[in-house]
Amino acid sequence: MPDIPNSLASPPTSSDWIFQPGELRQQLALLGFLPDLIDHLNREAVRIGASPALRAEYREAAEPWLTGTQRPPGQEMQDFDPLIVVAGFPKMLARHRDLNIPFQVTQATALDLQRWMAEFRERTGKWEFQQLGWFFNHVHRDLLEIGRLQYLPAPFGAPFRIYQRTTGDEIFAFPEAGKNCSDAGWFDKGAHVFETTFEETGRIIVGNPVDLETGQISRQTMELVAQDFHLRLAPGMPSWQVHIPSGSGLTPAACADSLHQAAKLFEKCFPEINWKAFCCTSWLLDRELGKCLPPDSNIVAFGRRFLPLAKTNATPAQLFERVFGGNTDWKSFQPRTKLQCAIIGHLANGGKFRETGGVILTRREETAHNLKVAGEDPSVGLV
């Protein structure tokens, strides 16, 4: 894979580099940005650079962000927010170069800015941007776009412990103690019916097991013989969060290739991270979707890659945002796609949706299982 071009090998470090004639155009062109967006950002840089007051305001916001301090919560969006991200690209490029990240991954990661701005433009007719907080991950936290999916290193944060039988593939997951659950087995702080328990000693492991087909938590506890199992994943262990950007179809082949390429890249570029799993939280992982979508649906196949885990404070809000543009009045919504029709029909029949968490454990056996479930050749895309 190609390396970062020589013209980007020693990028400028000051946030004011975007005001240097031709510099912004050159860097964005090499990263593959559209000419129209390059023109827009260049005009904004010229406008701000020509005004001492705007330039000072830009510096006041840009410098803390570029040194690793996010903008204080509640501060209003500024027109120069996308320029702050662009000003951070040199830091990202230098980091990727030091890690030997392939340049095509660097390009795809940087072009996430174009994706977000193009989506705003499609809705409003203007190049707009409201995701400065999200792009903190790209510049400071090693978020990478590898093929169809994005990955962010982070400790496993869900309140579950996952065990595997020492002499086989059998897997059990237990929530931490003290979690309020509904009668259906979902976390519920309000009208909860039971509270989870968990105990691990040198002799036994006792807890409320998770149904790894649905993610629901059993009201009845289960006891395992501790010496027969080993811990595979627990809160705080290293993992890679999986994010699903908008774009081409979420096909099984594209997802398998992305996961496979990501695993190889992490082993090569982040050998110090003894990561345990791919983790994801999304409306796409909700097993309820399998009840209303065709079994060969890309969405269903993607969700079934992951061992499902209940999410704290789960709601259908993300589904309504992604599928209906934030419109929660589904009864009066006029569907235009098969997905919208299927979801509305399921809701009308009393179905409920919720954002769901999930994990793919890193050993080849579990990955092969997930590929088989998705209807793929398990020899493809193994982690």
N, C-alpha and C positions, 0 to 999 in steps of 0.2 A: 504494500500500500504506500502511496506517496507521502513524503514528509511535508511539514509546514514549509511553504516556499521561502526562499532566502530573503525576499522583501518583507516577510513577516517574522523573520528569525530573531530580530532585535527590535521589538516593538517599543514605542515610546511609553513612558511611565506616568507623565503628568496628565491630569484630566484635560488640560488645555490643548492637547495634541489635536483634538477634533477641529480646532480653529485654524490649523495650519493649512494653507492652500493645497488642495489636491490630496492631502493625506487621508482624509475620511473616504473620499471616493476610491482611492487605490485599495485601501484595506477592505472595504465592503465589496468591491468588485472581485477581489481575490477570494473572498468568502462565499461568493456566488449570489449576492443579493440582486434583486431585480433593478434594472436601471431607473424605473419610476420611483421606487422607494429610496434609492441612492440619491436621486435628485431632490426628493422631499427632505430627507435628513440633511443633505448639504445646505439647502436653503435655510433650514432651521438653524444650523450651525453658523451660517453667515449672519443671520438676523441677530442671534444672541451675541455672537462675537463682536458685532458692531456697536453694541450698547454696553457701556461700562456697568450700568445698573443690572442688566440682565446677566451679564457675565459674572458679576459678583454673586448674584442669586444662584446661578448655576453652580459656581464653585462651592458655595455654602452647602448645597444639597449633595453635590457629587463627591466631594472629598471624603466625608465620613462614610458614605456608601462604598466607595472604592477601596477604603482601608478596612472594610469588614463590619461597619456599623450600619445596620439597616435604618431606614427612615423611621422616625418616631411614629407610633400608631396615631391615626387620625389626621396626619398632615395631608393636605390636599394634593391631588395629582397635579403635576406641572407639565407644560408642553414639552419641556426638555427631558422628561423621564426616559424616552428611548435613547437620547444622546448619552445619558448616564450609563445605560447598558453598553452602548457602543464604546464609550470611553473605557469600560471594563474589559473589553475584548482582549487588549494586550496582556492583561494579567492572566486571563484564561488561556491565551495562546502560549504564553511562557510556561504555564503549569502543564499544559498538554505536551509541549515539547519536552519538558523534563521527564515526563512519565512515558514518553514514546507512544502517545496516543496517535493512531493513524489520522492523517489530515482529513479524510472523508468523514470521520466521526466528529472532528472539530468543526468542519463545515456544517454538518447536519445539526449539531448542537447550537451553533451561532444562528442558523437560519430559523430556529424556533421563534426568534424575535420577528422575523418576517411573517411567519405563520400567524402569530397573534395579531399583528398589525393588519394583515390582509383580511382576517376575519372581521375585525372592526370596520374596515373599509367597506366590506361587502354589506354590512348592516347599516352603516351611517353615511357612506359615500366619502369618508375622510380617513386619512391615515391617523388612527388614534391608538393609544396604548395605555393600559391600566394594570400592568402586571410587573411593576418594578420589584415587588417582594418576591415573586416567583423566580425572577431572573437572578436574584441573589444566589440561588442554587447553582446556576450555570457558572458564575464568575468565582464564587468562593467555596462551593461545596462539592465540586467534581460531578455534578449532574452531567450525564452523557447520553446522547441520542445514538443508538446503535441499531440500524435498520428500522423496523417499524415501531420499536418501543424505546422509552427513556428509562434511565436507571440512576438512582441516587443512593450513595452509601449512607446507612443509618442504622443505629441499634434497633433490634426488633422491639417494637413498642406495644404490641397487643398483650393483654393480661392472660396469657396462656403458656402452659408448659407442654411440650410434645415429646413423647417417648416412643422408642422403637424396641421391639423384642430383640434381644441380643442374638438369637439364633434364627431370625427370620425377618420378614418384611412387615409384620403386623405393627400398626401404629395406633397410638392413643393420644388424645389431647384432653387436657383438663384446664378449666379456668382457675384463676387464683381464688382464694377464699374471700368471702364477704361481698360477692357480687349479687345484686338483686336481679331476679329473673322473672319473666312472665310465665304463665302456665304453659305457653307454647315453647319455652326454652330460649327466649331472647332476653338480652340485658334490658332491664326496665327499672328505672329509679322510682317510677310513680306507682302504678298498681301492680307491685311485684307480688309473687305468690310464694317463691322460695328463695333462699339465700345459699350460694355455693359454699362448699367446704373443700378444703384441701389439706392433706398432710403427707409429708414424705419423711420416712425414717430409714434407717439402714435395713429395715425388714420389709416395710410395706409402702405402697403409694396408694392413697385413697383420695378420691375426688368425684366430681360430677362429670362424666365423660361427654365429649362432643360427638354428635353424629357427623361423621366426616363425609356424608353424602349431602347433608343439608346445612350444617353449621349450627344446628340447634343443640342446646345443652340439656342433658337429661336431669330430671328431678331426682332420680335415684342415683345413689353413689355406687362406685365400683372400686374394688380393691385389687391391686396388682402385687405380685411378689417382686420386691425391688431388685433382687439380684438377677431377675430374668429380663430386665429392661435397662436401656441406657438413654440418657437425656439427649435429645436431638436439637431442641430449640427452646429458649426461655427468654423472658424480657431482658434486654440489655445485650444479648448476643449480636455479633456483627451480621448484617444482612444487606441486601440491595433492594431498595424500594423500586417497584415497577410502576411507571406512569404511562398512560396511553394517550399520546397526542392525537389531535385530529389529523386526518389525512386519508391515505388509501385504505382499501378494505382491510379489516382485521382478519386476514385469512390465516388458517392454520399453518400453512407453509411459511408465510412471512413471520409469524410469531415464533415458530420453531427455529427458524434461521436466526432471528434476533436473539433469542435466549442462548442459542448455541454460540453465536459470535461473542455475546457479552461474557459468557463464562470463560471463553478462551482469552479474551482481552483482560478480564479481571485477574486471571492467573498470571498473565505476563506483566501487566502494568501495576497491579496492586498486590504483590506477593505477601506483603505484611498483613493483609486483611484476611483472617481466617474465617471467611464468611460462611454462614450456615444455611441460608435460604434466600430465595427471591420472595419478596413480600408485596402484597398489593391490597389496597382498599378501594373499592369501586362499586358502582351500581351494576357494572358488567359481571360481577362475581355472584350476584344474587341468583340462587338456584331456582327461585320462583320464575325466572325467565324461561327456564326449560319447560314450564307447564303451558306456555302460550306461544312459544316460537318453535319452528321446525327443528327436529333433532340434528339436521345438518347445518344449522345456523352458525355463522362465524362467532356470534356473541356467545351462544351456548358452548361451543367448542373452547373458546377462550376461558370462560369461567370454570370449565371442568378440568383445566390444567391445575388448578389450585385446590388444596385442601381447605374447605370453607371454614371460617371462624366468625362467630357473632361479633358485631361491632358495637362498642359502647355508644349510646345515644344515636342509634341508627335510625335514619328517616329516608323517605323516598325523594328528598329534595334534589339530590344530584341527578336522579333519573329525570325528574321534571325539567331541570335545567338543561340537560343534554338532549332530551328527546322532544320536549315541548317548548323549549326556549324560555323556561321559567314559568310558564303558564300552569298553575295548579288546578284550574277549573276544567278538569278533563271532560266533565259531562257536556260542556258546551263547545269543547274544542273540535274543530273540523279536521280530521286526520287527512294527511296527504301522503303518508308512507305506510308500507306494510307493517313496519315496526310500531308506529303510532296506533294503527288499527288493532294490532295484537294486544298491546298494553291496555288500551281503552277497553277492549272486550274483556280482558282478564279482570280489570278493576270493576267493571260493571257486574261481573259474576262473583264479586266479593273477594277477589284476590288482593293481596297486599305485597308491596315491594319495600325493600330496605337496602341501604348500602351495606355491603358485606366485605369482610376481610378474608384474606387467604394467603397460603404459603405454598411454595414449591421447594421441598427439601433438596439438598444439593447432590445427594448420592444418585448414581445412575439408575438404581432400581426404581426409585420413586419417580424420576423423570420419565423413564420408560413407561411406567404405569400411566402417568398423565398423558403421554402421547397416545397410548393405546385407547384410553378413554375418549380422546379427541378424534379417534378414527384415523390415526396416522401410523406410518411405518415407525416403530420405536427405534429403529437404527438411525433415524434422522433427528438432528438437533439435540442429542443427549448432552446434559450438563456434565 
